[in-house]
Amino acid sequence: MKLKDVGEFGFIDRIKDDALIRKYMGLVGIGDDCAVFKVDEGKSILLTTDMLLERVHFLREVMTPHQIGYKALAVNLSDIAASGGLPREAFVSIAVPEDLSLEELLEIYQGMKDLARKFDVNITGGDTTTSLQDLVINIALTGEIDEDLILYRSGAKAGDLICVTDNLGDSAAGLDLILNHRKEMHNYPQLIKQHFMPIPHVEQGRAISRSKMATSMMDISDGLASDIRHISKASKLGAVLYEERFPHSEEFQKYLAELKPDYLKTAIGVGEDYCLLLTVPQKNFADLKKNLNELGHQLYNVGEMTEGEDIYIISKKGEKSILTLSGWDQFKEH
């Protein structure tokens, strides 16, 4: 059997059992956006790590070194946001190919530093080594949060509204432009920017956790089609999504009209939106939306959690069907 036969999340399911040797230390280990460690009465430390590999997660010929460094930290910040935490210390490990100049390497770190400064994050240490071919960046990031404010994937209840904190599909459209329509990239600057330099929803995550109005949360890294399955599986529920409720930017609408891609795949099947996906009891939705709006942020209802285990989608024509689109899995064939 090969890894592509089970995919990333099938692999994770196989390794997480018996991984916590001292179970009293880790409140949550493998399988959520962050590991959680209780350090003081009522206080917890969050820990996440993400690896970015050249030609898998980015292309050096189209991204500047600054953008590469920025994105490497941004995806980790998004994981801390997904738990509702405050990001604190970053540890950067990097494997450097021979053809990367010192100036480019310093600019990668400058991209990290510029984003770190916005979120008051220290770059505390890490490791460096050589690479025989590709650039590899791995960042481990800590965060902190009150124990009673942590949001996991497993807290959703039947009847909860499924919500997102930003438009869907911009980053996926940007990636499609980079890979398949490079001559058209200049016509869609916001889609390209969203793919290269996503804004982590840290403020939104903290506001949501402190409100105590949501029941579960994660970030959208693999597409709504994939990530709603993680909440459904963790919460032992099904879900229904409404295509007509998916929020999109004007530039995404222009991209759809002019280049005519596969709509559903682009909107919810590729990912790297790095907004938040959360479930909210219906009675809390209006108040939480108002709270976020007052901070200058958005909250969109795109579906609801249901009894059972199936994931459905209702098309713009009102047709209900099983959602077969599975979202991004880096180990499976696409």
Secondary structure, DSSP 8 states (H G I E B T S, - for coil): --HHHHHHHHHHHHHHTT--SSTTTEEE-TTSSSEEEEEETTEEEEEEEEEEEBTTTB-TTTS-HHHHHHHHHHHHHHHHHHHT-EEEEEEEEEEEETTS-HHHHHHHHHHHHHHHHHTT-EEEEEEEEEESSS-EEEEEEEEEEEGGG---TT---TT-EEEESS-SSHHHHHHHHHHH-GGGGGG-HHHHHHHHS----HHHHHHHHHHT--SEEEE-SS-HHHHHHHHHHHHT-EEEEEGGG----HHHHHHHHHH---HHHHHHSS-----EEEEE-HHHHHHHHHHHHHTT---EEEEEEESSS-EEEE-TTS-EEE-------TTS--
